[in-house]
Amino acid sequence: MNHNSTSHANVQKQDPSANLKSVTGEIGKLHPNGNPLMAHKFGADPYALVFNNRVYLYMTSDKLEYDQDGLPQKNSYSSINRITVISSDDLVNWTDHGEIRVAGPQGAATWASQSWAPAAAHRIIEGKDRFFLYFANNASGIGVLSAPTPVGPWVDPIGKALITRETSGVEEVTWLFDPAVFVDDDHQAYIYFGGGIPEGKAERPDTARVMRLGDDMISVVGKAKVIPAPYMFEDSGIHKYNNMYYYTYCSNFDEGDRPEGDPPPGEIAYMTSVQPMGPWTYQGTLLQNPGHFFDVGGNNHHAIFQLADQWYIAYHAQTLCQAMNIPEGYRSTHLNRVEHDETSGRIKKVQADYQGVDQIKWFDPYQQVTGSTIGWSSGVSTEQCLNSNETSAEMAASDSNVISAKLQSDSWIAISNVDFGSEGPTIFKALILNQATEGVLELRLDRSDGPLIGELIIPSATGSLHWVELTTEVTGARGEHDLYIMFNGSTDSSTILLREWKFNRQNEV
C-alpha cells in the first residue's frame, strides 16, 4: 500500500518548495510525500493520544504574525492561545478538527495568557471516558483542561494552573513548561515537564522533573523529582516499551566542548529506567536536528507513540515555513517510524524525511467523511463552520468542532489509497456551502488529471447562505485508487465550503 518510493538520500537534496508547491504555484502537500502532515496550516510541539485505534495529535497553533506593513515576521509565540487537533487511523489521511480555544479571555482557561506544547491523556473515571489536555502558560506554569471526547468540548476543571512555582520540587526549574503525561498499567499517572539552563550549568541543568498525578488527573501528588538529563533544554517525552520507561527530550545548544557520549546540540536524546520516576540512565540520541534532514534548523519537539503494533515519532520542523520563504519560527508536524532494538532495548536512529510513513489501512469511501480530511492538497484551507440552524454567537459559545474544507477555484483535496471494492460506487453525495457563483466538483482517480468518475454541479448561491446536500452519479471507480476532489469555479474568486461527503453503492439509499 506504500506510494512512497523516494529514498532518504534523494529527499535530503530536494528543494523544499518542490515537495510543497503544486504546478499552479499554490503551497500544498503533494503526492507521494507524507510530511509535513499538513500544508494548509502550521502545527508545532506535537503530542500523540491513541484512542480507539486512532491517533490524535495536539499541537501548538503557530499563526503568521505581520509587521505594520503587512509583511510576515519572525514568530514571537506571544499571541498563541489555541491548540490545533488532527487525527488519523491510517497515518496518511488526516482529519483537521480545528482549534481548541485554551487561553485568553475567550479561552477555557481565562487565567492563562498562552497555550504552548500540549500533552493529552485518557482515563476512565466513574465508568466514563475522560480526556485531559495539559498545556504550558508560556514558561510560568502548566494548566489542564478536561473533556468527554478527544476533541472536546473542553472545560477548565480547576480554574487555575495545575503546576506553579509553589509546587513542591519545582522551585529551581528555569522553564516551567513542555508537559508529557503517562498513564501506567496500574492506572497511576505521571507528568514530566521542565527545561531551561541555569547559568553555567549547560551540561547538567537539572531542570527536568517528574511527579505523580492524582487519580482525578487534575491534581499532583507529592514532590517533583529531578530527572538528571545531560544537556537538557526542553521537550519532555515519555513512553514504555517491554517494561522499560523511556524519557526523551531535546538537548540544548550550548557551544562548549561536550564530553564524549553526551548529546550533540538540538537532538532528541533519551534515558531509560525500570521505574516511571527513575533512577534514569542516559542512553544516547535517536533523532538529529531538523537541519540535518531539511536544511532548516531550530529546536525540535516530539512525541513517541504506538499504533497497530508499530512505533512512530511525531516531531516538528520548519519545512512549510521554508517553502513559503517567510521568516523563521513557524513549525510543521512530521511523522516517521521508530524502532527499538529487541535485544538491547536501545532506540535505533530515526531517519526524518519528506516521505513519511506507510499507510496502515485502506480508506473507506462509504463512511461519512469530514470535508477537512486530507491526504494531499493544493490551495485548500479549513475553517470552523456552523451547524444547521446555529448562529455565529451560538457557535462561539459551543466551541463547535465542525470543520469544513475551503476550496477555491482550481484547488483540490486528495485521499490516499481509497478502497472502492469490486463493484464500486454509483452515487456521490456532498454537503456544500457555496460562497460565490456556480462551479463543478470533479472526482478523479490517481492524479489531478486522472480518469473522471463523476462531476458534481454546484448551483449559484441565492439568498442567504446555507448548507445544501448535492448528489451525482459516478462510474468507473473500482478497486484501490487515490481520489482527487477538485473544484473548478466559474470565476477565479469562486469558493465553496465542503463539510462532508460519502459514496454509496447501488444497493444503498
N, C-alpha and C positions, 0 to 999 in steps of 0.2 A: 504493500500500500504506500510505499515511500516514493514520493515525487522527487525527493532531494538527492541529487546526484553530484552536486558541485563539491569538489574536495576542499578540505580546510585550507590547504596551501594556496589554492586559487582564490578562495574567498578573501584571504588577507590582502591580496594585491588589488582587489577591485575598488573602483571609485565608489564611495558610499552612495552617491546620488544614483548610480546605476542600479542599486538594489532597492531604491525607494522612490524613484521618479519614473512615471509612465511616459509613453511616447507623446502624450499630449502636454507633457511638462508638469502635470499635477503630481504632488507628493502622494505616494500611496505605498501599500505593502504589496509587493509584486511576486507572482509565481516564479520560481518554486520556493522562495525563501519563507521560513517561519519566523525569523527575527528581523526587527523587533515585533513583539506580539501585536502592537497597534501602530498605525501610522496616521490615524485621524486625531490623535491627542497624545500628550505625554503621560507618563506614569512612572514614578520613582519609588525606591525603597520597597520593593515588593515583599509581601508576606503571604504565605500559602495556607489555606484551610481546606482540607479534603472532607467532603460530606456527601454521602450517598453516591459514591463513585464519580464525583465531580469536584474539580479543584476551583476554589475561589481565590483570586489574587486581589489583595488590598494594597493600594499604592498611594503615595503622596501625590496630590494633584498639582503637579507643576503646570503653571499657566504663564503664557508670554507676558512680560512686563514691557512697557513702552516709555520712551522719554517724551519730553514736551513737544517734539516734532513728529511723534507718532512712529518712531523707529524702535525696533526691538532692542532691548538692553539686557545685560547680564542678569541672570536670576538672583534676586536678593533673598528669596524664600520667606520674606517677612509678611507677605499677604496670603500665604497658603493656609486655608482653614477648612479644606474639604479633603475627603478620601475617595479615590476612584476605585470602583469594583468591576472586575471582569471575571468570567468563569468559562470553563470548558470541560467536556467529558471526553474529548478526543485529542486535545492539546495542539490542534491546528486551527480549528474554527472557534472563535472566542465571542461570547456574548457580552456586550457592554451594558452594565447595569446602572450606569450613571455615577453620580457623586453623592456621598453622604455629607450632609451639612453638619460638621462636627463642632467647630469653634466659632466664636464671634457672636454678635447679637442675634443672628438668625440660626445659630447652630444649636445642637442638643446640649452642648456644654458651654453655656454662656459665660462661665468664669474663665474660659481659656481664650487665648488670642490666636494660637496657631494649632495646626494638626499635622505633625510630621511622622513619618516612619511607623506605620501601624503594625499591630500584631493582632491575630484573631484566634479564638478558641471556641470549642463546643463542649457543653456538658449537659447531661440530663439531670434536671433539678425538679424534684417533686413530680417525677413522671413526665416532664415536658422538656422538649429540646429548648435549650437556651444558648445564644451566641453572644460572645463578648469581644468587643473591639477596644484594644488598648492603643493609646496614641501619645505622642510627645507634644507637650505645650512648649514649643521651642526647646531649649535645653534646661528648663527650670523645673520640670515635673512631668509626671505621667498620669493620664486620665483613663477612664474606662466608660464605654457605652454598652448597653445590652439590647438584644432584640430576639424575637421569636423565630426568625429565619436568617439565613446568611446575608440577606440583602435588606433587612430592616422590617418594620420601622424601628429606628434606634432612639433610645432614651438614655439620659444620664441618671443612673440609679442612686448615686450618692451626692450629686450636686457640688462636687469639689474634686480636687486631684486625689488620686489613689496613692501616689508616692511623691513626697515633697522633701525638702531639706530637713524636715523634722523627723522623717522616717529613720528608724534605728539602723545604723550601719552605713548610711549613705552620705554622711556629713562631708566626706573628703572626695566625693565624686565631682569631677570638673563639669561634665555634661550629663545632666540627668535626663537621658532620652534613649531612643532606639530600643524599645522593648521587644522581647521574644517570649512566648509562652508555651509551656509544655505540660500536657496532662498525662501522667504516667498510667501504667496498667492498673495500679491500685486506686486510681481516680484522684490522687494527690496532684495538685497543680503547682507549677513553679514559674516565676517570672525572672527573666535575665535582662539586664539593662546596663547603661552607663557608657562612659567614654571620656575622651579628653586627655591632655597631657600636662600634669603639673610641671612647673618649671624645673628643668634639669633631670627629669625622670622619664625620658623618652623610651629607655629600654624596659623599665618596669613601672609603668604609670599606676598600676593597681587601681584603675578606675572602673573595672568591670565588676558587676555584682549579680548575685542570685539570692532569691528568698522565696519562701513558701507563700502561696496564695491560700486564702481561706476557702472553705467548702462552698461559699457563696460566689466565689470568683471575683468579688468586688471589695475584698479586704486583704491585707497582708498579715502574715503571722511571724512573730519572732524578729530576729535581727538579720539584715542582709550580710552575706558572706562575700569576701573578696575572691575574685577569680584572677589568679596571677598570670594573666595573658601577656606574653612578651610583646613589646612594641604595640600595645593596644591603642587603637584610635577610636573606633565606633562600631556600630552594626552588629549587635549580638544576634546569634542564631543558635538553635538547639534542635537536635533530632536524636533518635535512638535506633540503633541497628545491632541485632544479635546481642541484646542485653548490655551494650556499651553505649554510653552517653557521649555525644559529640557536641562540644561547644565551639562555635565558629564565629569569626569576627574579622573586621578589616584592620590591617596593620597601618601604623602611622607613616608619615612621610619625612621623618627626621633624616637629615642628610649626613649624620655622623657615621663613623665606621661601625659596622654591626658584627658581633661575634658570629663565627661560622655556625650555621644551623638555625639561626634566627630568621624570621620572615623578612623578605625584601619589602621595600615601600609599597603601600597601596595594594596589597594582595589579600585574598581571603585565606586566613590561617585557621588552624583547628587544634583543639586539645581534647583529650578523652578522659573518661572516668567510669568507674563501675557503679558510681552513685550520682544522682542528679545534682547534688550540691558539692561534688568533689570529694577528695582531692583530685586535681587535674594534672595531666601530663601533656606537655606540648609535643605535637607530632610533626608539624610542618605546614605547608600551604597546599591548597587544592585548586585555586583559580588565580591566574596572574591578573595584573591591572588591565582594564579595558584597552588602554593604549597599545598593549602588545598585540591585540587582535584587530582593533578597529581604527587605529591611528588617531584616536581621540581619548585622552586620559581622564583624569578626575578620580574621585573616590569611587568605591564600589559599595554595594549594599545587596544582600542576598537572602534567600530562604531555601532550605532543602526539604523536599517532601517526597512521599511515596504515592504512586498511583498505578493500579493494575500491575503490581509486582515489579515495577521499575522505580528507580530513584531519579530525581530531577533537581536541578538548581535554577531558581529564578534569580535574576540579577539585573542591574541597570547599567546602561552605557549611553553616551550622548550621540548615538548614531543618527537619529532623526534630526536632532539639532544641527548636526554637522551637514547633513544632506540639504537642510533648509538654508544653510550658510548664514546662520544667525549667531549672536554672541552666546557664550558658553553658559552652562548651568542647567540646561533643560534635559532631563533624563528620560529614557525609554526602557521598558522591561523586556528582557530576553529570556530564553529558556534553552537549556542543554541538559544532556544526560549526566548523571553522577554514578560512579561505580565504586563499590567497596571491594577491597581485596579479601576474599573469603578466608584466607589463611591468617593474614596479619591484622585484618580489620582496618588497615590504612585506606585512605581515600585516594583513588587514582587522580592524576591531573586532569582537570576539565579542559576541553577544547572549545572555547567560545567561538561562535561564527554566526554568519547570517543564515546559514542553512537551517538551524534549529533542530527539532526532534521529529521522529516519525509519528504519523497519525496512528492512534492506537485502536480506533474503531471506525466503521463506516458511518457516514452521516445519513440519518433517516429523514427523507423529504416528506414523509407522510405524517409527521408530527406538526403541531403548531409551532412555527419558528418565529422568534422575535426578530423584527427588522434590523436590530442592531447586532445580529450575529454575523460575524465577518471572518472569512478565511484570508482573502486578499481584497484589496480595494484600490480605487483611484478616484480622487475628487470627492470623497464621501466624508461627512461628519455625522455626529449623533447629537440628539438633544432630547431633553425631557419633554414629554408631551402629555396632553390632557386625557384623562379617562372620559368615557362617554358622560355627557351632562355635567362635567366637572368644570368649575370656573377656575381662573388663574389663581385667585385667592385661596380657594379650596386646595388646589394642587400644592401651593406653597406650604399650607398648614399640614398637609398629609405627608409631605416628603415623598411624593409619588415616585415609584421606581419604574414607571412605564417609559421606556426609552425607545425612540424611533431613529431610523437612519434618514439622514437628509441627503438626497441625491440632486445634484444639479445636472444640467444638460451635458451629455457625454461622460457622465461618471458611471461607475459600476461597483457592484459587490460580487465577489466570487466565493463559493463554498467548495471546500476540498473534499474529494472522494465521496460523492453522493451515490447511494445505492438505490437505484430506481427499480430494481428487481427485474425478473424475466419478462413480465407483461408490460411494465411501465405505466405511467400515469396518463389520464385523459383530460384532467382538469387542473388548472392552477388558480388559486384564489389569493387575493392580497387585500389588506386593509390599508387604504391610502388617503392622505390628505393632500389635495392639490393646492399649491400656494400661488400658482400663476396660470398660464394658459395650458392648453392641452398638450399631451405627449404620448409616448409609447414606451412601455416597459418590455424590452426584448429579453427572451430566455434563450441562452446559447450554451452549447456544450464545449467544455475543454479549453476554449480560448475566447477572447473578447470578440473575435471574428469567426468563431466556430459555428457548427450547424445550428440553425434556428429551429427551436422546437415549439415556440409559441410567442404571440405578441399580445400584450395586454393594453388595450386602448384606454387612455386616461382622458376623460372629457374635461372641457374647460370648466373652471370653478365658477359657480354662480351664487350670488348672495353671500351669506355668512359661511365661513369655513367650517367644514365638518368632515368626519371620517366616513368613507364610502368603501364598502366591500365590492371589489370588481373581480370578474371571473372570465377566463378564456380557455379554449380548448388547446391541448398540447398533443403532439405526436412525435414519435421517433426517439423517445428517451427510455432506453432500456439498458440494464447493466449498470456498471460503475463509471461515473464521469465527474469531472469538475463542472459546477454550474455557475454560469455568469448571468447576473441580473443587471441589465444595462438600461439606463434611462436616456431616451432621446426626446428632448423637449422641442416645442415648436419655435422657441427663441433661445438665445444663449443664456438668458436670465431665468429660464424656467426652472422651478424646483418643486420637488414633492417630498413628503414625509412617508416613509414606508414603516408601518407599525408592526405588521406580522404577515406571514404568508404560509401556504402549505400546498402540496399536491394531493390530488385524490385519484384513486384507481377507478376503473369503470363501475365496479360494484359498490362504490362508496357514494354516499349522498353528497 
